[in-house]
Amino acid sequence: MNRRSFLKTAGLAAASVACAGIGTRKPKKKLNIVFFLIDDLGYKDLGCYGSTFYETPNIDRLAREGMRFTDAYAACPVCSPTRASIMTGKYPARMDTTDWFGAPQPDEVSGHHTRHKRLLPAPYSENLALEEVTVAEALKEAGYRTFFAGKWHLGETAQYWPEHQGFDVNKGGHWRGSPPGGYFAPWDNPRLENGPEGEHLPNRLATETVEFIKNHQDKPFLAYLSFYSVHTPLMSREDLKQKYLAKKNRLGLKADWLMEGERKVRAVQEHEVYAGMVDAMDQAVGKVLDALKEMGLDDNTAVFFMSDNGGLSTAEGKPTSNLPLRTGKGWLYEGGIREPMIVKWPGVTEAGSTCSEPVMSTDFYPTMLEMAGLALRPAQHVDGMSMVPLLKGGRMHRGAIYWHYPHYGNQGGAPGSAIREGDWKLIEWFENGRLELYNLKRDIAEKNNLADTHRDIVRRLHNKLIVWRKEVDAKYPSPNPNAKTE
């Protein structure tokens, strides 16, 4: 049986189960789902996560109405792998989607800045396989109308774009990882019609999302707003740039830097253009949240909010600071993988609550299905666990979580793997086999490598990491014949 026939058959079976026992009472409408995914937003880039420079009143309001997670992780320190993990509920290493789609393959580094590094990157898949049953397909099968807006970056050709991965509507999702025409119309986007010249992209994507919700509010829906913001190019509305330039001068803020090896790391949030981008993104989020309330849908709509990787702090303008987290996008340190995450489940999740249990982007798939009252798909979301117990105020007991990034990040990160179990985090660097151990409860900044003094913990976590990599058939970098010793 091919995949399409399987989905159709499974959908009929699910519909039969859903209809069994229905009497004359009108069934309660299924839970709507709105998912906000932000690009390159750092852990400390929101007011509700401690920023005193960026202003995010709408997202802060969402945090007051839902649950804020302090230990939420992206499955990778760069974008495409994390996005694939949300769609599938699987670790990127299991699908070989371990780098951003478009990064050089091992036979393509001759013209890349990593051409003389010690290792060649591992090969990786540049498409989200159509054989994967995405969370959008699972919800669509159960009667949901599905909508995508913004950044996709999960396939080189159109056959892998949102409309072929479970989404009824696609507004802007294609192969590019940044807005090809920038943040102001015309877009130069094959899946987004041009608006009037100068139209601002975050607002346009929010408008498209609101329009979809308005037109499909009589049925359950998944509205997945995947912002291009706040990815480069660094472009802000002029009024917002001036707002934060004035604030920067009023507060006397000046750029300050730390060092990570040879890389400068921004230590102060004071970049007025980036601040304007964060503000505009927050306004767009608010536009959708306000529309839900105006349409009387907010009491029956679950809202998810997360970033796909850490904030950009060591390259490409270095626009934000993730302190006290170490480094940022492209690194296996906390600044590259720990994310701001909020979930609002009306009538279930305690408003203004906080959760400190580790969760990961793989967990969204089973969580959304369980919240919607649908059967889980353990054969699909093999690495994700439902967060419903946490959202109800309980515990999850998941065990260890893992990362595998066998590539050189554009931002300075090197090939490696990591594991977190409880408060302990171990990183293995593939260039030299170096192991680093941190106690995140006592040392969230990862300043004190405890590998030499806690060798029993190192041995236990490293063995688990090796076993996991074998289980998922993780691919490794290889020696570079053109390496130059430093």
C-alpha positions in Angstrom: 0.0 0.0 0.0 1.5 3.4 -1.0 1.7 6.3 1.5 -1.3 8.2 0.1 -3.5 5.1 0.2 -2.4 4.4 3.7 -3.3 7.9 4.9 -6.7 7.7 3.2 -7.4 4.3 4.8 -6.2 5.4 8.2 -8.3 8.6 7.9 -11.5 6.6 7.2 -10.7 4.4 10.2 -10.2 7.4 12.5 -13.4 9.0 11.2 -15.3 5.8 12.0 -13.9 5.8 15.6 -14.7 9.4 16.0 -18.3 8.9 14.9 -19.0 5.9 17.1 -21.5 6.5 19.9 -22.6 9.9 18.7 -26.1 10.7 19.8 -28.3 13.7 19.1 -26.1 16.1 21.0 -23.9 18.4 18.9 -20.3 17.3 19.4 -17.9 19.8 20.9 -15.7 21.4 18.3 -12.1 20.1 18.3 -9.3 22.2 19.7 -7.8 24.7 17.3 -4.0 25.1 17.1 -1.9 28.1 16.4 1.8 27.6 16.2 4.3 30.5 16.2 7.8 29.5 15.1 10.4 32.3 15.2 13.7 32.2 13.3 17.0 32.8 15.3 15.2 34.3 18.3 17.5 34.0 21.3 16.6 32.7 24.8 16.9 36.2 26.4 15.2 38.1 23.5 11.8 38.5 25.2 10.7 40.6 28.1 9.2 37.6 29.8 12.7 35.9 29.5 14.6 38.8 31.0 15.3 41.3 28.2 15.2 44.9 29.3 16.0 46.4 25.9 13.7 44.6 23.5 10.0 45.2 24.0 7.6 42.3 23.5 4.3 43.0 25.2 2.2 40.6 23.1 4.4 37.6 23.7 4.7 38.6 27.4 0.9 38.6 27.6 0.9 35.1 26.1 3.3 34.0 28.8 1.0 35.4 31.5 -1.9 33.4 30.0 0.0 30.2 29.5 3.0 28.2 30.6 6.6 29.4 30.1 9.3 26.8 29.7 12.8 27.5 31.1 14.5 24.4 29.7 13.1 24.0 26.2 15.5 23.0 23.5 15.7 23.0 19.7 16.8 19.7 18.2 19.7 21.4 16.5 21.6 24.7 16.7 20.6 25.6 13.2 17.2 25.9 11.5 16.2 23.2 9.0 17.0 20.2 11.3 14.8 21.7 14.1 12.0 22.5 11.7 12.1 18.9 10.5 12.0 17.7 14.1 8.8 19.6 14.7 7.1 18.3 11.6 8.1 14.7 12.3 8.7 14.2 16.0 12.1 12.7 15.2 15.6 13.6 16.0 17.4 15.1 12.9 20.1 12.4 13.2 17.5 9.7 12.7 16.5 11.4 9.4 20.0 12.6 8.3 18.6 16.2 8.3 21.5 17.4 10.5 22.4 20.7 8.8 20.6 23.7 7.3 19.4 22.8 3.9 21.9 24.3 1.5 25.0 23.9 3.6 27.9 22.3 1.8 28.0 18.5 1.5 31.4 16.9 2.1 32.3 17.0 -1.6 31.4 20.6 -1.9 33.7 22.3 0.7 36.4 23.3 -1.8 35.1 26.8 -2.1 33.8 27.1 1.5 35.5 28.7 4.5 35.8 25.3 6.1 37.8 23.8 3.3 41.0 23.4 5.4 39.3 22.3 8.7 40.4 19.0 10.2 37.1 17.3 9.2 34.8 17.1 6.3 31.2 17.5 7.3 28.9 14.4 7.4 26.6 14.0 4.4 23.0 15.0 5.1 19.6 14.9 3.4 18.5 18.2 1.9 14.8 17.4 1.8 12.2 16.4 4.4 11.3 13.0 3.0 7.7 12.7 1.7 7.5 9.3 3.4 7.4 11.1 6.8 3.8 11.6 8.0 4.0 15.2 9.2 2.0 16.6 12.1 0.1 18.6 9.5 -0.8 15.4 7.6 -1.9 13.8 10.9 -4.2 16.7 11.8 -5.5 17.1 8.3 -6.4 13.4 8.2 -8.5 14.0 11.4 -10.5 16.8 9.7 -8.3 19.9 10.4 -7.8 22.6 7.9 -4.1 23.3 7.7 -2.3 26.6 6.9 1.3 27.5 6.6 2.9 31.0 6.4 6.5 32.1 6.2 9.7 30.2 6.2 9.7 26.5 5.3 13.4 25.7 4.3 12.7 21.9 4.2 13.1 21.1 0.6 15.1 22.2 -2.5 12.3 21.7 -5.0 8.5 22.4 -5.0 7.6 18.8 -4.5 8.9 19.0 -0.9 7.2 22.3 0.0 4.3 22.7 2.5 1.4 22.0 0.1 2.9 18.5 -0.4 3.6 17.9 3.3 0.0 18.3 4.7 -0.8 22.0 4.4 -3.9 23.1 2.5 -2.6 26.6 2.1 1.0 27.8 1.7 1.8 31.5 2.0 5.5 32.0 1.5 7.1 28.6 2.3 9.7 27.5 -0.2 13.4 26.5 -0.3 15.0 29.7 1.0 16.1 30.1 4.6 15.9 33.9 4.5 13.5 36.2 2.7 14.8 36.5 -0.8 13.6 40.0 -1.4 14.3 41.2 2.2 11.6 42.2 4.7 9.8 44.8 2.5 7.8 44.2 -0.7 8.4 43.2 -3.4 9.2 39.8 -2.0 10.7 37.8 -4.9 9.0 34.7 -3.3 7.4 32.0 -5.5 4.7 31.3 -2.9 3.8 34.8 -1.7 2.0 37.3 -4.0 3.6 40.7 -3.9 1.9 43.4 -1.9 2.2 47.1 -2.3 5.8 48.3 -2.4 7.2 48.7 1.1 4.7 46.3 2.7 6.4 44.7 5.8 6.8 41.0 5.8 5.9 40.1 9.4 2.7 42.1 9.2 1.8 40.5 5.9 2.3 37.0 7.2 0.1 37.8 10.2 -2.6 39.2 7.9 -2.6 36.0 5.9 -2.9 34.0 9.0 -5.8 36.0 10.4 -7.6 35.8 7.0 -7.2 32.0 7.0 -8.6 31.7 10.5 -11.5 34.0 9.7 -12.4 31.9 6.7 -12.1 28.5 8.4 -13.3 29.2 12.0 -16.2 26.8 11.6 -13.9 23.8 11.4 -10.9 22.9 13.6 -7.7 24.4 12.1 -3.9 24.3 12.4 -2.4 27.7 11.6 1.4 27.5 11.5 3.0 30.9 11.3 6.7 30.3 10.8 8.3 33.8 10.7 11.3 34.7 8.6 12.0 37.1 11.5 14.4 37.7 13.0 16.9 36.0 10.6 19.2 38.1 8.5 19.2 40.3 6.6 19.1 42.8 9.4 16.3 45.1 8.3 13.9 47.1 10.5 11.0 49.5 10.0 12.6 52.9 10.3 10.2 54.1 13.1 11.2 51.0 15.2 14.8 51.5 14.5 14.6 55.1 15.7 12.6 54.0 18.7 15.4 51.7 19.9 18.2 54.0 18.9 16.6 56.6 21.2 16.2 54.0 24.0 19.8 52.9 23.6 21.0 56.4 23.9 18.7 57.1 26.8 20.0 54.1 28.7 23.6 54.8 27.8 24.1 51.3 26.2 27.2 50.5 24.3 28.4 47.4 22.5 30.5 45.1 24.6 32.1 41.8 23.7 33.4 38.5 25.0 35.5 35.9 23.2 34.8 32.3 22.3 38.1 31.1 20.8 38.7 33.6 18.0 35.1 34.6 17.8 33.7 37.8 19.3 30.5 37.3 21.2 28.0 40.1 21.8 27.6 40.7 25.5 25.0 43.5 25.5 21.6 43.7 23.9 21.7 47.2 22.2 21.4 46.6 18.5 18.6 49.0 17.4 17.9 47.3 14.1 17.6 43.9 15.6 15.4 45.3 18.4 13.1 46.7 15.8 12.8 43.3 14.1 11.9 41.7 17.4 9.3 44.4 18.1 7.7 44.0 14.6 7.6 40.2 15.1 5.9 40.7 18.5 3.3 43.1 16.9 2.5 40.4 14.3 2.0 37.8 17.0 -0.3 40.2 18.8 -2.3 40.7 15.6 -3.1 37.0 15.4 -3.8 36.7 19.2 -6.1 39.7 19.1 -8.0 38.3 16.1 -8.6 35.0 18.0 -10.1 37.0 20.8 -12.2 39.2 18.5 -13.6 36.1 16.8 -14.4 34.4 20.1 -11.9 31.6 19.3 -9.2 32.1 22.0 -11.0 29.9 24.6 -10.8 26.9 22.2 -7.4 27.5 20.6 -4.1 26.2 21.9 -1.1 28.5 21.1 2.5 27.4 20.8 5.5 29.7 20.6 9.1 28.7 20.1 12.4 29.6 18.3 14.2 27.2 15.9 17.7 27.8 17.3 19.6 30.2 19.5 20.1 33.9 18.9 22.8 35.0 16.4 25.7 36.3 18.6 29.0 35.3 17.0 28.6 36.0 13.3 26.6 37.8 10.6 26.4 41.1 12.4 26.3 39.4 15.9 23.0 41.3 16.6 22.0 39.8 20.0 23.3 38.6 23.3 22.2 35.3 24.9 24.0 35.8 28.2 24.2 34.2 30.6 24.0 31.4 28.0 27.2 30.6 26.2 27.6 31.5 22.5 24.5 31.2 20.2 23.3 29.9 16.9 25.5 27.2 15.4 27.0 26.0 18.7 26.1 23.1 20.9 26.4 25.3 24.0 23.2 26.4 25.6 23.1 29.7 23.7 22.7 27.7 20.5 20.0 25.2 21.5 18.0 26.5 24.6 15.0 28.4 23.4 12.1 30.6 24.6 9.0 28.5 24.6 5.4 29.2 25.7 2.3 27.1 25.5 -1.2 28.3 26.2 -4.0 25.6 26.6 -7.1 27.4 27.7 -8.9 25.8 30.6 -6.1 23.3 31.2 -2.7 25.0 31.6 -2.4 27.3 34.6 -2.0 30.9 33.5 1.4 32.4 34.3 2.9 29.1 35.2 6.5 28.0 34.6 8.0 24.6 33.8 11.7 23.8 34.3 11.6 20.2 33.0 13.7 19.7 29.8 11.5 19.5 26.6 12.5 19.4 23.0 11.1 20.4 19.6 10.5 16.7 18.8 7.8 16.8 21.5 5.3 19.1 19.7 4.0 16.4 17.4 2.6 14.0 20.1 1.6 16.9 22.3 -0.6 18.5 19.6 -2.2 15.1 18.8 -3.0 14.4 22.4 -4.4 17.9 23.1 -6.7 17.4 20.1 -7.9 14.1 21.4 -6.4 12.1 18.6 -4.5 8.8 18.7 -0.8 9.1 19.0 1.5 7.8 16.3 4.5 6.2 18.1 5.7 4.7 14.8 6.2 8.3 13.6 7.1 10.5 16.5 9.6 8.0 17.8 11.7 10.6 19.6 9.0 13.0 20.8 7.1 12.7 24.1 3.8 14.3 24.8 4.1 17.4 27.1 0.4 17.1 28.2 1.4 15.9 31.7 3.5 19.0 32.1 0.8 21.3 30.8 -1.6 19.8 33.3 0.9 20.5 36.1 2.5 17.1 36.4 5.8 15.4 35.4 7.1 13.8 32.3 10.0 11.5 33.2 11.6 11.4 29.8 15.2 10.6 30.5 18.1 11.8 28.4 17.8 14.1 25.4 20.4 14.3 22.6 21.9 16.5 19.9 24.1 15.5 16.9 25.6 18.2 14.8 28.4 16.7 12.6 29.1 20.0 10.8 31.0 23.3 11.1 28.5 26.1 11.8 28.8 29.4 9.9 28.8 30.9 13.3 32.0 29.2 14.5 30.6 26.0 16.1 32.5 22.7 15.4 31.2 19.1 14.8 30.0 17.3 17.9 27.3 15.6 19.8 25.7 16.3 23.2 23.5 14.7 25.8 21.6 16.2 28.7 20.3 14.0 31.5 18.9 15.7 34.6 21.2 18.6 35.5 24.2 17.2 33.6 25.2 18.0 30.1 28.1 16.3 28.2 29.5 17.6 24.8 31.8 15.5 22.7 33.8 17.4 20.0 34.7 15.3 17.0 37.9 17.1 15.9 39.9 16.0 18.9 37.6 13.8 21.0 37.4 16.4 23.8 34.7 15.8 26.4 33.1 18.6 28.3 30.8 18.1 31.3 28.6 20.8 32.9 26.2 21.0 35.7 23.5 23.2 34.2 21.7 23.8 37.5 24.9 25.3 39.1 26.5 26.6 35.9 24.0 27.6 33.2 26.8 29.6 31.5 28.9 26.4 31.0 32.0 28.0 32.4 33.3 25.1 34.5 34.2 21.9 32.7 33.9 19.2 35.3 35.0 16.3 33.1 38.3 15.7 34.9 36.6 15.6 38.4 33.5 13.6 37.6 34.8 10.9 35.3 32.1 8.4 36.4 29.4 10.7 35.1 31.4 11.4 31.9 31.7 7.7 31.3 28.0 7.0 31.9 26.8 9.9 29.7 29.3 9.2 27.0 28.3 5.6 26.8 24.6 6.6 26.5 25.5 9.1 23.7 27.4 6.4 21.8 24.5 3.9 22.1 22.0 6.6 21.0 24.1 7.5 17.9 24.2 3.8 16.9 20.4 3.5 17.4 19.6 6.4 15.1 22.3 5.5 12.6 24.0 8.9 13.0 26.4 10.0 10.3 29.9 11.2 11.2 32.3 13.7 9.7 35.5 12.2 8.1 39.1 13.3 8.0 39.8 16.1 5.6 42.7 15.3 3.2 43.2 19.1 2.7 43.3 20.0 6.4 45.9 22.5 7.5 47.3 22.4 11.0 46.9 25.6 12.9 
